[in-house]
Amino acid sequence: MTKRSPIQLALLSLKGVAMGAADVVPGVSGGTIAFISGIYQELIESINNVNFAALKIWKKEGFKSFWNHINGTFFLFLFAGIIISIASLAKIVTYFLEVHPVLIWSFFFGLIIASVWLIGKTIKKWTLGAVLMLLIGTLIAFYISSIESVATVDAKWYIFLSGAIAICAMILPGISGSFILVLMGSYHLVLEAVKSRDLAVIALFAVGCLVGLLTFARLLKYLFHHFKEITIALLTGFMIGSLYKVWPWKIKVGVEPLVIHSNGKEDWMMSNVLPTNFDGDALLWPAIGCAIGGMLLILILERFAPKEA
């Protein structure tokens, strides 16, 4: 367990705030924030420590030993930040997505570009395998980012599967868990279940999240321990591919709404364009300023990030 000073714990909560805000934006992942801020591997390791062995430690050695084993303080401050973000900052982010989409997408575009550079440079040797995994990750994220929403499926197994897949995406840099839920057609169903307190649906989704998280975290831990550099290359590719989704300038395609989301709302299919072809004020210089702001934020986070081995 990593011991942290009060200032480091406060910074950890701020990283949780950033993760929570990112996870509500389709195309941006909280895993990206965790990765570039230097807590990604600790997060995966800590999740892996939540197992039956931890319960045995609690029974035999007491709660303090159990808390230290699962890195409880880390979870407490990180998830406090995530919860605070979802309850407050997330509303601000979604407001700007609706009112000033070009500026907020520019900010995230700059954030991801800086992340790609910082994470990519941690790969000491670019082997053929690392390059191939970079390309594969880029293609996978690009494909996911370009898919349109599908119809809702309310079968019990599908609700469970949605939770398992969404939580896996949420901890992967470059792939948004909320966007995966929209693609699978489960976002509205889960949201309505929360609003109406449908405990059956909530429980199925939560169990799916738990199973997906604990299973996938073990896979990531194995990959980091045995294939660290090609795993980092794959995750870097995920972030590169996600740039398609967060490109700030888009135009409507077609003459009528062509996409029906899982909540029944009709929407336009969108296509990326250059700022000169944007329908409206491209806000080029403000957008560039926001992108630079996103880059600077990442550089600041990286400056204060603990260095992982």
Secondary structure as GFF3:
##gff-version 3
##sequence-region A 1 309
A	DSSP	alpha_helix	6	23	.	.	.	ID=ss1
A	DSSP	alpha_helix	30	36	.	.	.	ID=ss2
A	DSSP	alpha_helix	40	48	.	.	.	ID=ss3
A	DSSP	alpha_helix	52	61	.	.	.	ID=ss4
A	DSSP	alpha_helix	63	69	.	.	.	ID=ss5
A	DSSP	alpha_helix	72	84	.	.	.	ID=ss6
A	DSSP	pi_helix	85	89	.	.	.	ID=ss7
A	DSSP	alpha_helix	90	99	.	.	.	ID=ss8
A	DSSP	alpha_helix	101	120	.	.	.	ID=ss9
A	DSSP	alpha_helix	128	146	.	.	.	ID=ss10
A	DSSP	alpha_helix	156	170	.	.	.	ID=ss11
A	DSSP	alpha_helix	177	184	.	.	.	ID=ss12
A	DSSP	alpha_helix	187	196	.	.	.	ID=ss13
A	DSSP	alpha_helix	199	226	.	.	.	ID=ss14
A	DSSP	alpha_helix	228	246	.	.	.	ID=ss15
A	DSSP	beta_strand	250	253	.	.	.	ID=ss16
A	DSSP	beta_strand	259	260	.	.	.	ID=ss17
A	DSSP	beta_strand	266	267	.	.	.	ID=ss18
A	DSSP	beta_strand	269	272	.	.	.	ID=ss19
A	DSSP	three_ten_helix	275	277	.	.	.	ID=ss20
A	DSSP	alpha_helix	284	304	.	.	.	ID=ss21
###
